[in-house]
């Protein structure tokens, strides 16, 4: 089985927040788009929270997200996994993304949001143990409910309520300019 590879980050140089998933699922990998599965709540939630219309093209949605100074990426650069579930990732094949370089290139990021528990767990398991400081002082990490269709125990609107914290980050950063 061949490794699956994540996408490059979508980030403006003045990004203040970063949303991290774990690894794109099969539908996203096929489409070469973050959160491409039709039942994934990511883009509908961002429409509710950040007023980014999901009818826009993928490139336009990414541009709108960057305009709001919110970056998008994944914890893992590559891994071997059958299917789309994070639980199917073969632990011995995991390669995390280069966060040292990323944060050096995006020094204004002060909040990292994890799209679900699996992204947060991957961060703690594969990035934190490297022992190198990747986040600037005063930064914080916040786990949000997963937008995955596999996390169906919470309604889209309840998830959006939790995700509103991103709006505060983006709105606060606009006031600072």
Buried (B, 14 or more C-beta within 10 A) or exposed (E): EEBBBBBEBBBBEBBBBBBBBBBBBBBBBEEEBBBBBEEBBBBBBBBBBBEBEEEBEBEEBBBBBBEBBBBBBBBBBBBBBEEBEBEEBEEEBBEBBBBEEBBEEBEBBBBBBBBBBBBBBBBEEBBBEEEEEBBEEEBEBBBBBBBBBBBEEEEBEEBBBBBBBBBEBBEBBEEEE
